[in-house]
Amino acid sequence: MFSLHMNQMDQTKICCSVCLDLLKDPVTIPCGHNYCMNCIKSFWDEEEEKKIYSCPQFCLASYCEKHLQPHYDVAPLKKHKLVEPSKKLQENICSRHDEVMKMFCRTDQQSICYLCPVDEHKGHDTVSAAAERTERQRELEVSRQNIQQRIQDREKDVKLLQQEVEAINQSADQTVEHSEKSFTELIHLIPKRSSDVKQQIRSQQETEVSRVKELQEKLEQEITELKRKDAELKQLSHTEDHIQFLHNYPSLSALSESTDSSSINIRPLSYFEDVTAAVSEVRDKLQDILREERTNISLTVTEVDVLVPDPPAEPKTRAGFLKYSRNITLDPNTANKLLLLSEGNRKATAVIQQQSYSDHPDRFTWLFQVLSRESLTGRCYWEVEISLKSDAENMKLI
């Protein structure tokens, strides 16, 4: 055990780094540090089982190889803790008391020496730098775990988004192929419609793929940033210098705001199939119409009379139009499932929740439309009241 030597220093100016109070029965140990007699004895009593009697304050200095050798050879110096040399050694010295800063003030969030709690940090919440480091180290590990989890989540999201892009492209290609085939059969009737549908599909495809890729790029950038942040935190976690750790921790521990990926909702591999169904529906109905109208046209041709009366004059007033008024009721078998029929099937309202209509071949599945029950021929007039209370798609009454 080191021998104790009485020191005649002024007790009103010297404090003990163990009890953080003015020295009582002061002594100086071989390394030159001063303590209360009871404090240093109590400290060494705790080390009795280890057979090590060290200074509560480790000496802070950087040595060249020549001056470092005694710390390996001299028994008392072997107890000193050796750390990597620091270029910022002076930052670990209290500028006010010229003592090693081995404590941390949680009130002011700064490193202090053992004398600081006596004056400018009196009454503050102070702990040892090692204790504060331990607490921040735990927070650092939690941050790394969060980062690593976010990396895994984002990598999974990126993979799902890539699958979404492939599925969108595949579905779009199949839909375009089917659309071209269907419209080829009717090309002599509606050539422009085929081009319009193809362009609309491609435009929507480009929009959706662009949206997905934009989010994908954001996630990949976030992954890169998170990996960089994780590497910085990993390097910081291996820093042995407590002060440097506490100095750099606040700036490195802050994380950028996470990219919101709540909108990622991978649906079944079905994107443009409703378009395919709608195109097929139009084709079938046009074929039916052509077959029916072929007979009607033939009959009409045979009934052509050169001596036809002059057509009635165009109505100019509402009263004139009312002569051709018709009462229209809506056919539930044709209503899109996002249209709610009410008031005796005379009112249609666009809604969010699908209605429980039974399956029917005449039902609109793509367009927000509904047909009337009545067959209308000749000149007809009806009035429609439209109210737009939301951004729902416009309804079309046919």
N, C-alpha and C positions, 0 to 999 in steps of 0.2 A: 504494500500500500504506500502511496506517496505520503511523505511526511508533511505535516501542517506547520505553517510558519505564520506567526502573528504579524499583522500589518498595522501600522500606526496611522493609516490614512484617515482623513476627516470623514466621520460617519454621516455627516449631513449632506455630502456630495456623492457618495458611492452607494450604489444599489446592488442587490443580489439578483442574479439572473434566474435563480430558482424560485424564490418567494416573491420576487419583483418588489421588494420593500427595501428600506434603508438597511445597510449591513448591521447585523447584530453580532458582536464578538467576531469581527472580520478576520479571515485567514486568506493566505495566498498559496495556491498550489504551484508545482514546478513550471507549468506552462505559462504562469503569470496572471491567471484569472483570479478574481477575488470573490469570496462567498461568505455567507454566515457559517459559523462553525457547525451548527446543528443541520443546516441545509445540506452542506457537502457530505457530512457524516451520514445523513439519511439517504442521500443519493448513492453513496458508496455501499451502504448496508444492503440496498436493493441489488447491487451488483456482486454481492459477496459470493453467491452461489456460482456465478460465472467466472469468478477469480479474475475479474477484470475491473480495474479502477481507472476510469477515464474522466475526462473533463466534460461537464454538461454541455459546454460549447466546443464544437470541433474547430480547430484552427483553420482559418480561411486564407489560403495563399497558393500561388502557382509557383512551381519549382522547376528548375532545369534538371536534367538527368543527374548532374553531379550533386546538387543539393537535395534531390529526391532520395538518393541512396540511403541516408541515415534513417529515413522512415521505414526502410526495410530491415535495417541492421540493429538500431538502438531500441532496446526493449520498451521504454516509455513511449517512444514515437510510433511504435508498431500499432498502438491502440488508436492512433488518429485515422480518421476516415479520409481516404484519398479519392478525389473525383477528377474527371477530365478537366484540363486547364481551360479557363474561360478568358476570352478577350475582353469581357465586360466585368472584370473582377470588381472594379470600384463601385459598380452599381449595387453590389451586395453589402456595401458599407454605409451605415447611417451617417448622413452628412451633418447631422446635429450633434451626435455623441461620438462619432468615429468608432462605432462598435459594429460587429457583425449583425446583420439583420436576420435573425433566426425566428422571428415571430411575425404574425400577420394580424392586422386590425380589421375585423369584419365590419366594424362600424364605418370606417373610412375606405375599406377595400384597398389597403396598401400594406407593403411589407415594412416592418419596424424592428428596432433592436429592443433588448430587454429593458433599456432605460426609458424608452418612449412612453410606456404606460404610466410613468410617474408624473409626467408633465402634460404635453399636448394631447396625449391619448389617454389621459386619466379617466377612469370610469367606462372606457370603451370595451366592447366585446373583443378580447384578444385571445389568440390561441397560438400554438407553435406553428411555424411554417410547414413542418412535416405533417401536422394534423390537418391543416388546411389543404395541403397537397393531397393527402389521402382522400379527403372529401371530394375535391375536384377531380381526382383520378377516377373515383366511382362515377361521377357525372360524365366524365370523358368516355368511360367504357359504355355507359348507357347510350351516349350520343353515337358511338361507333356501332353499337347494336342496332340503333334506329336507322342509321345510314345504310348498314348492310342489309337490313330488312327492306328498306325502300329501294335499294339497288335490285334486290331479288324481285320485288313487286313490279318495278318498272321494266325489268328485263322480261318478265312474264307478260306485262301489258304490251310491250313491243312485239313479242312473238304473236300474241293474239291479234294485234293490229295488222301484222304482216299477213296472217291467215285471212283476215278480213279483206285486205286488198286483193289477195288472190281469188277469194270467193266472189268479190264484187266484179272483178274482171271476167271471171269464168261465167258468172251469171249474165253479165252484160253481153258477152260474146254470144252466148247461147240465145239470148233474147233477140239480139240483132239478126242472127241467122234465121231464127223462127219468123221474125217480123218480115224479113226480106222474102222468105219463101211464101208467106201468106199473101203479101202484097203483090208478089209476082203473078199470083193467080188472078189478081184484080187490077193488074197494072194498066189495063186499057181504060179503067174507070177512075182510078184515084192514084195516078203516079206521084203527084206532089205529096200526098198524105204519107206515103211510104218513106219519102225522104225526110219529112218533118218528124215522124216518130223516131227514125234512126238518129237524127240530130238531137232530139230531146233526150233520148237514152244516153247518147255519148256525153251530152252536156251534164246530165245528172251524174253519170259515171265519173266524169272529170271532177265535178264538185265534191262528190263523196270521197273519191280517192285523195283529192287534194286536202280535204279536211282531215282524213285519217293520217295522211303522211305528215301534215303539219303538226298534229299532236304527237306522232311518232318521233319527229325530229326534236320536238321539245323534250320528250321523255329521254331520248338518247343524249341530248345536251345535259339534262339533269343528272343522268347516270354518270356522264363524264365528270361533271362538277362534284358529284357526291364522292366518286372515287378519288378525285384530287383532294377533296376535304378530308376523306378518310385517311389518305396517305399522310397529310399534314398532321392530323391528330395522332396517328400512329407514331410519327416521328417525335411529336411533342410528348407522347406518353412515355417514351424511352429517355427523355431528358432527365438527367440526374440532378441538375441544378434546380432546386425548388423555386428560387426567385425568378429564374428565367422562365420556368414553367408557368408561374403565376402571372408573370409579365405578359406572356404571349397567349395565355389561355383565353382571355375574354375576346380577343379579335379572331381567334381560330374556332372558338366553340359555336359562334353564331351560324345558323344554317339559313340559307335562302328559302324563300317560300316555296313549298312543294307545288309542283304542277298538279292542277286539279284533274284527276283522271276518273272522276265519278261519272262522266258522260260515256265512259267506255262500257258499252252494253252489247256484247257480242250476241247477235241473234242467230237463229238457225240459218243454214246456208240458203237463204231465200231472199232475193232482193228485187229482181225485175220480173218474177214469175207472174205477178198480177198484170203486168203490161202484156205479157204473152197471152194470158187468158183474155184480156180485153180485146187484143187484136183478133184473136180467134173468134171471139163473140161477134165482133163487127163483121168479119168475113162470113160467118154462118148466116147472120141476119141479112147481109147484103145478097147472099145467094138465094135465101128464101124470098127476099123482096123481088129480086130479078125474076125468079120463077113465077111468083104471083102476078107481078106487074106485066110480065110478058103476055099473059092471057088477057089481063085488063086492057092493055094497050091494043091488042088485036081486036078486042070487042069494040073499043072506042073508035078505032079506025073505021070499022064497018058501019058505025053510027054517025059518021061525019056528015053533016048537012050543010050545004053551002049557004042556005038561007037561015043563018043563025041570027038571033036578035042581038042588038047592040048590048054590050055589057053594062050593068048598072053603074051609075056614077059613083065615084069614090066618096065615102062619107067625109064630111067636113067638121062635124060636131060630135060630141059625146052621145047625144040623142040619136044621131045617125048611126053611130057604131053599135049602140045598144040593140038595134034591130037584128044584129047578127050575134048577140050575146049567147054564150053557152055556160052552163054550170059544169065545172070540172071537179071530179074527185080523183084522188091519187090511188094508184094501184100498189098495195103493200107487197105484192109479189115481185115488183121491179125495184123497190126502194133500196138504195145502198144502206148497209147495216149501221152506218153512222148518221142516218137520218131518222128522226123520230116523227112519226105521223100522229096527228091529233085533230080534234074538232071535226070528227066524222071523216077523217082522211082528206081534209081540205087544207091542212096546215102541215108544213114540213120544217123541222128544226134540226140544224146541224149540232150534233152532240159528240162528246169525247168517248163515252162508253158504248160499245157495240150493242145493238138491239138483238133480241133473241128471235129474229125472223127465221122461219124454216127455209131450208135450201130450196132454191128454185132456179131453173135454167135461164129465166128472164131477168134475174136480179143483177143490178149493176154492182160489180165488185171493185172497180177501180175509180170510176167517176162518181161524184156526189150528185146523183141524178135519180129521178123517179118519173115514171110515165103515168099518164092519165088512164082511167078505165074506159073512157068514152072514145070511140073512133070518130074523128073529125074529118069532114069532107066539105068541099066548097069554101065559102067565106065564113069564118068564125071569129068571134071576139070574146075575150075574157079579160078580167082585170086581176092583177097580182099585187099584193102588198108585201114589200120586202123590208126587213129590219135587220141591220148588221150590228149585233151587240158585242162581237168579239172579232178576232182575226181568222175566224173559220173561213174555209174556202167558200167562194160564191156558189150558191145553189142554182141549178138550171132546170127550169120547168119545161118539159117537152110535151 
